[in-house]
């Protein structure tokens, strides 16, 4: 008689954990998609298009459109009011606030995302471009002012250095004891690039937060900065400066930003989902 284990098909050797995990992740993704669609249908069920009274359909977080005339609007701004004073909501950077009393308003029309004020980020983008242009001009002026004329080498007069000839003769004499110097530590660009990337995540960090690799702190700081420049040039990381502080973060983490254009996120100095 066969054992129950033989009929169950749950022999440990037959289990594929990776396949099961992928199937579970796919099932959860389908459930979230269906839950989002159901949520939008419920919150828009009692509202119609302000222009033609047509049926509304959600097109994204904070944006819906009429299926009849195509008119788009923000349902939070169009249909929700401030619970304290009855004022109309408006987007304040990355949240809703009452236009009358300034109180924060929690939107009933957002499923799992956030909204952002496009005008605010356009202003930040313009200011960032202006700062970059000013830095370029300052750098050009500094380079122009730092140029010097041709330096004429001074004549070498051995008699000006007492006993120099005798010392050179002793150093070059046959059988002289050689001076043993400690080997200089070699710079490995790949090692420092790997070290920098290992300390980057979804949140921007300061350059000084990356720990040193070498006991020679001066060389190590220079080598870390060289690795930083190569990684930024290769498009692996994003680097920017605020006053005297150098900030950096992984481009892979930065690309996860939601509903924020690439140049807008650069200008505002934000990372990840807008929020």
PyMOL commands that set and color helices and strands:
alter all, ss='L'
color gray80, all
select helices_A, chain A and resi 4-8+12-14+17-43+75-79+118-146+158-160+164-172+189-198+207-209+217-233+251-254+262-268
alter helices_A, ss='H'
color red, helices_A
select strands_A, chain A and resi 56-60+63-66+72-73+89-92+95-98+104-105+205-206+237-242+245-250
alter strands_A, ss='S'
color yellow, strands_A
deselect
rebuild
show_as cartoon
